[in-house]
Amino acid sequence: MDPVLCAVFCVLLTFGSAAAQDGTSGSRWFPSGTGFTPFFANHEEPRVGIAQEIGNSRMKVAIGNALDAYEHRWASDTMRVSALFFAYALANDHRGYRLKIDAADGFFGLGVSLHGASPWSYRFRFLHFSAHMVDGHYYDEMKMWRDGKDPFPFSRNYAEVVVAYQHHMGAWLIRPYAGITYAPIVKPVAIRKWTMLAGWEVHGPGSTHVYGAHHFTLMGTPAVIGSNAVEAGVKFGPWNGKGARLFLSYQNGWDNFGEYYNIRREAVAVGFAFDWE
């Protein structure tokens, strides 16, 4: 286990045990719900679902979750610590009844969120991100990798800080956000260590409602360009709770998958996703 994560876990374990011994109710393990709702249009967030690109065979398959493992409350403020484990797979073909997976991105790490009575909320994450080529990128008959593109070691160990603001405009909810990431360890080394991100979400009234989301990333590989991801659709369930989404998405800029980190893409996709509570 990473020594930083181990130290944080030990501190939380000691703090939680002390709270239980003195009879206070300020701390608890495995609270219900989620302290910080993931951003709908961001590729580097846990989700479960599928998005099929229109006009080609590329399909993104997502699976993973963020488990809120610890909560501490004081006054009107709440801090939560989350365990993060999620992955994205790129299916580029199907043979018979099975998908051919071209590439896969895996994420795991630790998240800490803070929110209270004010409309502001904050999140810190430390994530390990690694990318891999899979059998769908390999021609068995010719014994070679597709498009002359061989797999290579890709990884980013990065810390991220994000600030979000919730604003109600009548029955509509608007959530703009902005943040920054720093990756002390990154391969290939041509990728710049600092990344900026920003975006917004808007949710309509009611449990079943329409929504729109835009995520912008400014990243260098080493050329610095902006990448955009837009998602719009219908959410069956509250915006920050359990439910399902049907959506249409648009992407331009750097490819989301790590093995294609320096390739520009533009695509439209249709998909669905499931959200946890």
N, C-alpha and C positions, 0 to 999 in steps of 0.2 A: 504493500500500500504506500502511496505517496506520503512522505513524512509530514507535509503540511496538512493533508486531509486527516492523517492519524492524530495529529496534535489537536486539531479542531474537534474531532470526535471525542477525544479524551476530556477536553474542557467541558463540552456539552454534557457528557455523561456525568461528570462530577457535579456540575451545576444543577442538572435535573434531579440527581439523587438528593442533593442538599435541599432543594425545594420541596421534595416529597417528605423529607424527614421533619421539616419545620412546619408542615401542615398547610403551607400556602398553596394557592391554586393558580399561581402565575405561570407555571410551566407544565407541559404535558408532552408525551410521546405520541406520535402518529395521529395528529389532529385530522378532522374531516375537512373536505374541500381543498382548495388550493389558495395559497397566499398571494400568488402573482400569476395572473392568467397569461399563458404564452401568447406571443404575437402571431396572429394568423398567417401573415404573409412571409415570415422569416423562415428560411430553410434550416437555420441552426436552432430550431425549437423542437421539442418532442411532440409527435403526433402519430396517429394511426390512420392510414388511409391510402388512397391511390389517386394518381393524376396521370391521365393519358394525353399526350401531346396530339394536337390535331394536325394531320397531314403527314405523319410518319409513325413509326412503330415504337418510339421511345415512351416508356411509361415509368413513372416514379412511384416506388412502393415505400411507404413509411411505417415504421413500427417502433414504439418506445413510450416511455412515460417519465414523469417527474413526480416522485413520491415525497410529499411533505412529511418528514420524519420527526421533527421536533418543533415545538412552539413555545415562545416565552412572551407573556403579556405584562405590560406595566402601564398604568393609567389608560389612555386611549390608544396606545401604540402596540403593535404586534410584530414580532420577529419570527420568521420561520426559516428552518434549514431543510433543504431538499436534496435528495439523491437523484441524479440525472443519468439515465441510460436510454439511448435511442439510436436508431440507425435509419439510413436511406439506401435503397437499392435502385439501380437503373436497369430496367429490363428493355432490351433492344430488339427482341425477337421471341418467337415461341415455336417450339418443335413438338408436334403431337399435343400432349396435354400438359406440358411443362414450360415455364418461362425460362428464357436464357438471360441470365443476369450478367450485365456487362461490367458494372462497377458498383462499389459499395462504400458508403461513408459511415463510420461509427463514432459515437460520442459518448463519453461518460465523465462525470465530475460531481461537483458540489455547488449548490446554490443557496444564497441567503437573501431573503426579501424582508422589507420593512414597510408597513403601511399603518395608517391610523385614521383619525377622524377627518383630517384634511384630504383634499383631492389628490395630493402627491403620494406616489409610491416609488420605492427604490428596490433595485435588485443587483446583487453581485453574483457572478458565476465564475468558477474556475473549471475549464473543460479541457480534456484531451480529445483531439480530433485526428483520426487517422483514416486514410483512404486506400482502397485496394482495387486492382483489376480482378475480375472473376472469369469463370469459364466461358461466359457468353461473349467475351472479347477475344476468344481464341478459336482459330480454325483448326478443328481436329484433323480434317483431311490433309491440309497443307502443312500442319505442324508449325504454325506461325501466328503471331498476334495480328489482329485486325488493323487495317489502315497503317501498318508499319509502326504502330504506337506500342512500345513495350511498357510494362508496368515499372514503376519506380517508387522508392520510399517517399511517402507524403505524410507529414504530421504537423499539427499545430497544437502547442500547449499554450492556452491563452487565458487571461483574466479579462472579464468584461464588467463594466459598470453602466447601468441604464437607469434613467429617471423617466417616469411616466406621469401624466396628469389627466385626471378624469373630469370632463366638463359636461354638464347636462344642459341641453338646449331643448327645453320642453320635455317631451318623452324620448328624445334622441340622446344617445351617449356618444361623446367624442373623446378619444384617447390618443393624444399626440405623445411622442416619446423621442428620446435621443440618448446616445451613449457612445462609449469608446472602448476599444479592446487593445490589449497589448499582449503579444506573443513572444516571450523570452526565448522559446525553443521552436524553431520552424524549419521544415525541410520541404522543398528546396530553399536554400538560403536567399534566393533571389526575391522571395516573397517578403514584402515589407512587414515590419513588426507591428506597426500601429494601423488600426482600422477605425473608421468612424461610421456610425450608423444612425439612422433616424427614420421616423415613419409616423403613421397615424392610422387609426381605425375609427369607423363610425358604425353604430348599431341602431337599428330602428326600434320602435316600441314593441312591447309584447314578448312573450316567451318564444314563439316562432316568429322570426323577424328577418328582414333583409339586412345585409351588412356589406361594407367595403373596407379594404385594407391596402395600404401601400408601405413597402419597406424599401429603404434606400441604403446602400452600402458604398462607401468610398474606400477602395482597396488597391494596393499596388502589387504587381506581380512580374517585374518591378514597375512597369508603367501604371500610373494611377488613373483609374477611370471609375465612374459611378455605375453601379448596377441597380436595376429596379425590379421589384417583384410586386405585382398588383393582383389582388384576389377579391372577387365579389360573388355573392351568392345568398343562400338562405340558410339560416341556422335554426334547427329544430331543438329548441331549448334555450335557457338563458345564456347571455353572451359569455359569462364567466363561470358556467357550470356544465354539467353533463349534458350531452346532446350529440347531434349529427349535423354535418354541413354538406350541402351540395354547392359547388362553386365552379366558376370559370376563372382561369388565372392567365397572367401575361408576365413574361420575363425577358429582360434584355441586359446585356453586360457580360461579365465573366460567368462562365458556366458554374453551376452550384456544386458539382461533384469535384472532389479534390484531385482526382487523376486527370481532370481536364481543366485545372485551375487557371491556365493561361490561354484558354480558348473562348472567344466571344460567341454568345448564342442569343437568338431571339426566338421565342416560341410561345404559342398559345395552347393551353391545356384545359381539359374538363375533368373534374374529379369529385371525390367525396372524402370526408374525414370524420372521425369520431373523437369527441372531447370527453375527458373525465371530469369528475367533480372535485 
